[in-house]
């Protein structure tokens, strides 16, 4: 209301706000740290316990336009077959016209009635105009179709080259899905998004990004935010906690994460020394042997055994139980309460800024509802 009063009740429409956000997206993403520092100053961040998790946010893209290596080969063969069929049809038409009208004739030659001199010139002119219009229309249609096919094929080649480059730099395929390895799926929209398993519906997949968040237990303030193309969370624990330490410039006591973040390298990382980590080692099913080795540690590993024993203690159970209570309301409010289930922008850099903006507004709403106000400066 204060802004509307100062602006004489004039306010920007949706397009103006959307364009402003698009133009300044990177800078708006940087507001995340500033908003977090305000929350810290208001006493909403205590760093007693931080919980970490990821959620899949749909990309501004469609998984149905992704194409596996197998499907790409099938599509190429299909297109080749269509081209060959068109060429055969054109040859058959030529042969039929030769048989009906004579070699080199098409059947549209002047009929006998045009032999009369007085009507011949007029009809020729009329026919010429009609033929020119028809030829021009057909030429434009054929040109548009040809350009569209050439552009589509070029985009496919560029996307394929980008996939090969990314695979070469990471040492792994760009993604995996229910039908095998997928190329940088989304030739025409967002080639940096990935096909990922959707946690809410087992067995289903979505074209998405993996949005990460670290949340403080005091008031559910997001203290670190990141977006990755990786379908799992294995490589996200260390950088997320390092970002959190840098953002708040403070010392964290306890951090918890689910089994997706487990690896011996993560929990023994030197930069995280001093943080009491509680990271689940597996999803043990009822009746399953406790000696089954898990990803990230071999059977009998001392680090693995220490973490398992730690999580079995009363203190460990209490800390890990709090993880869901800290995280799930945050993701639930962002997705359900605010309706943010799909990125508006495309490309990893843009969606990273957009996610940080979403997290910044989450923190600002928490700050506003806490009733805290900036105290006036005094000498």
N, C-alpha and C positions, 0 to 999 in steps of 0.2 A: 504493500500500500504506500509506503514511503517513496518508493521509486516512481509509482504512478502519479503521486502528488507532484513530485519535482518535475515530471515530464508532462504536466498538464493533462493527465489521463491518457496520454498516448503510449502505446506499447507495441513492440514488434510482433509481427505475425510468425507463424510456425516456420515459414520458409526463411525468414530473416535469421531466426535463431539457429536453424539447421545449417545455413550457410556460414554463420559465424563459427559454429562448432567445427565445421569442416575446415575452415580456413586456419583456425587456431588450435587444432586438435592436439598437436604435440605440446604446446604450452599449457593447455588445459590439463593434460596428463601429468605435467610437472606439479600441478597444484596438490597432488596426492600427498607429497611430503609436507607441504605447508599446512594442509588441513590436519595431518597426523600430529604435527608439532603443536598445533593449537589444542588438540585433544589431550596431548601429553601435559601441556601447561594447565589444563583444566582438571587434571587428576584422574582422567578416564583411562590412562594407560599405566599399569603397575609392573608389568613384565614378570609377574609371579608365575604364570603359566601361559604358554602360547601353543595353540593347536594349529596344525597344518593340514590342508587337504586341497584337492583339485576338483573342478567340475567342468563338464563339457558344455561349451556355449556354441550354438550353431553358427556357422560361418554364413556370410552373405553369398551363399553358393548352394548348389544342389548336388547331392551325392549321385543322383541318377545320370549326371553328365560325366561322372568319372568312368574311366575305361581301363580295364585290366589289359595286360599284355596279350592274353588270349583273345579278348574281345576286339582289341585293336587289329590283330591279324585277321579275324573274321570280317570285320568291317572293311578292311582294305580289299580282301578277296571279293566281298559283295560289290563294292564300288567298281572294281576291275571288271567283274562280270556284267554290271550294268552298262559300262562303257562299251564293252565288246558287243553286247546285245544291240545297243543303239547303232553301232557301225554296221552290223549285219543287216539291221532293218533298213538303213539308208541304202545299202547295196541292193537289197531286194526291191526297193521302190524304184531305183534307177533302172534295173533290169525290166520291171513290169512296164514302166513308161516307154522304154525302148521298144518292147514288143507291141504295145498298143498304138503308139504314135510314130514309131520309126526312130532310128538311131539319131540321137542328138535332139529329139523333139520332146516337149513336155506336155503337150496337149492344150497349151494356152495360146497357140498361134492364132492369127486373125482368121475368123470364119469367112465363108463366101460372101455373106451379105455386106462385109466391109469393103468389098472390091469396088463398090460404087464410089466414085470420086467425091460426090457431094456430101456423103455422110461419113466418109472414112476419116477425115481430119478431126471432126468433132469427137467421134467415138475414141479415136486414138488418144486425144488429149484427156478425155474423161478416164479412160482406162489407165493412162500413165499416172494421173494424180492418185487414183485409188491404189495402184500398185506401189507407188512411192510411199504412201501413208502406211500401207500394210507392211512393206519392207522395213520401214523405219521403226515401226512398233515391234516387229519380230527381232530386229537387230538389237534394240534396246533391251528386250526381254532376255535374249540370249547372252548379251553382254553382262547383264546383272547377275544371271545365273552363273556364268563363268567366273566373274569376279568373286562371287560369294563362295564358290567351291575352292578357288585359289586361296582366298583369305582363310577359309576354314582349315585347309590343308597346311598352310603356312603356320597358323596358330598351333596346330597339332605338332608340327615339327619343332617349333620353338619350345613348347611345353615339354616335349620329349627330351630336347637338349638340356633344358633346365633341370629335369629330373635326373638325368645322367650326371650332370655336374654336381647336384646335391648329394646323390648317392656316392659319388667318388670322394667327396669331401668328408662325408660322415662315416663312410665305410659300411653303410647299411642301406637297404631299400627305403624308398621314401615313405612307404606305408604298407600295412597289410590289412586285409579285410576278409570277409566271409568267403570270397571266391579266389583268393590268391593275392599276388602283389599288384598294387595299384600304382599307376604313374601319377605325376603331379595332377591329380584329378581336378577338373574344372578348367577346361581349356578356355572358356569364354567368360568366366566370372572371377573366381579367386583361386589361382593356382597354388597359393601358399597354404591353403587350408588342407586338412587331412580327413580321411574317413576314419572315424574312431568308434569304438564300442560305446553304446549308450548305457550308462550305469543304471538308470531308472528302469530300463526294459531289457532284461537279459536276452542276448541273442540278436538284438537290433543294433543298427549302425547309423551314424549321423555324420554329415560333412561338418566339421567343427574345428575349434581350437581348444586346447587344454588350459583353462584359466586357473591359476594358482592363487591361494591366499593364506596368509598367516594371521591368526586372530588372537588378540589378547583376551584373557578370561575376565578382566575387571568389568568392562562394559561392552564387550564384543566389538572392539575397535580393530579394524584391519590395519596391521602394522607392516605388512609387506604384500605386494601384488605383482604377479608376473603372468605372461602368456607364453605358451610353448606349442610347438607343432608335434611334439612327441606324444604318443598315445598313452604311455604309462608315466608314473611319477618317480621312477627310480632315480633320475638324475636331478630332481628338483629340491630335495631336502637341504643340501648344503648351500646352494646359491640363494634360496629363499631366506634361510636363517641369516646368512651373511648380509643380505639386503636389509633385513629387519634391524640388525645391529647397527648398520650404517644410518638407517632412517631415523632411529630414536636415540642414537648415540648413548645407549645404555646397556647394562648387563642383564641378560636374561637368566632366569633361574631354571625353569623347566620347560621342555618342549615335548609334544606328543604327536605321533603320526601313525597312520595305519600301515598295513603290510606292504602296500604299494611303494613305500619309501624305504623299505628295508634293504640294506646291504652292509656288509662289514666295513666297507670303505666309507660309507656315510657316517656310521656311528663312531668311527675312530678318526674322523677328520680332525686334523690338528687345530684348525681355526675355530672349531666348535668345542674345544676343551673348556671345561668349566660349566657347560650347560648340561643339566641332568636330562638325558634323552630317554624317552619311552616310545620305542618304535616296535610295533607288532611284527613278529617274524614269519607268521603264516596264518592262514585261515583254517584252523583245525576243525575238521568235521567230527560229528559224534561217532565215537567208536574207532577213530583213526589213531594209529600208533603215534606216540609222542616222539619217536626216534626217526621219523621220516625227514630226510634232508630237505631244505628249502632253498629257493633261489637266493643267491648272495652269500651263502655259507655252506660249507661241507658238513656232513654228519660228524658230530663230535667236536665242532669248532668251539674254542673257549669263549670267543666273543658272542657267538650265537647262544651258547648255553647261559652265559651271564645275563643276556637280555631276557631270555625265557624265564630264568629264575627271578629276575627283577620284576617282571610283569605279573608273576604269581604271588608276590607279596601283597599284603593288605594295602600298603601305600601305593604300590604299582597299580593295583586294580582301581584304586580311587582316582589316581591321576588319569589313567587311560579311559575310565568311565566318563570323566568330564569332557573328553575330546569331542564327542558328538554334541553335548550340550552347549559347547562353545561355538562350534562351527556350523551346525545344521541350521540354526535360526538365521545366520547371516546369509547363507546361500538361499535359504527359503524365502527370506524377505526380498532379496535382489531379484530372484526369478519369479516368485509368485506375487509378492506385495507390489513390486515395481514393474513387473512384467518384462524384465530384461532376460530374454531367452535367445536372442539372436543379435549378432554384431551388425551394426549399420554400415561399417566401413570394411574395406578389403585390404589384404596384405598384412603380414605379421607386424610390421612397425605401427600401422594404423590401429589395428585391433588391440595392440599392447597399450597404446595411449588411451583408447576408448575404455578398456578395462580399468586402467588406473583412474580415469575420470569417474567411472561408475563407483569404484571403491572410495574415491575422495568424497563423492556426494553422500555415500552411506555414512562415512565418518562425520561429515558436517551435519547430517540430520541427527545423529546421535548427540553431537555437541549442542545443537539447538534445543533438543528435547531435554537435555540435562539442566537447562536453565542457566548455564554459565555465561557470563558476560566479561568482555575484556575490561580490566580495571584501568581507569584513567591514570596516566603517568603523573607521578608527583616527584618533586625535587627531594 
